Amino acid sequence: MGGEHDGLRILIVPDSGTGALQGIAGTLAIRVENGKHYYDLDYRL
């Protein structure tokens, strides 16, 4: 990660979870602001 846009967006493959996470879908976004990393998890079960 570097440059003008510091971040990464990862797709959670639909229905890839098992057990309590069965049916999960969504995204995980990693962003960097002022040298700090933040993780945003947006999902549905």
C-alpha positions as CSV (number, residue, x, y, z in Angstrom):
1,M,0.0,0.0,0.0
2,G,1.4,3.4,-0.9
3,G,0.9,6.4,-3.0
4,E,-2.1,8.6,-3.2
5,H,-4.7,6.0,-2.2
6,D,-3.6,4.0,0.8
7,G,-5.9,1.1,1.2
8,L,-7.1,-2.4,0.2
9,R,-10.6,-3.8,-0.3
10,I,-11.1,-7.6,0.0
11,L,-14.2,-9.5,-1.0
12,I,-15.5,-12.1,1.4
13,V,-16.5,-15.0,-1.0
14,P,-20.3,-15.5,-0.5
15,D,-21.2,-18.6,1.5
16,S,-17.5,-19.4,2.2
17,G,-17.9,-19.5,6.0
18,T,-18.5,-22.5,8.2
19,G,-20.2,-23.0,11.6
20,A,-21.4,-19.7,13.0
21,L,-20.2,-17.9,9.9
22,Q,-22.1,-20.1,7.4
23,G,-23.6,-17.9,4.7
24,I,-21.3,-14.9,5.3
25,A,-20.7,-12.4,2.5
26,G,-19.3,-8.9,2.4
27,T,-16.0,-7.0,2.3
28,L,-13.0,-6.1,4.4
29,A,-11.5,-2.7,3.8
30,I,-8.0,-1.8,5.1
31,R,-7.2,1.9,5.0
32,V,-4.2,3.9,6.2
33,E,-4.7,7.4,7.6
34,N,-1.8,9.4,9.0
35,G,0.3,6.2,9.4
36,K,-2.4,4.3,11.3
37,H,-4.2,1.2,9.9
38,Y,-7.9,0.8,10.1
39,Y,-10.0,-2.2,9.3
40,D,-13.7,-1.9,8.3
41,L,-15.6,-5.2,8.1
42,D,-19.0,-5.0,6.3
43,Y,-20.8,-8.3,6.2
44,R,-24.1,-10.1,6.3
45,L,-25.0,-13.6,7.4
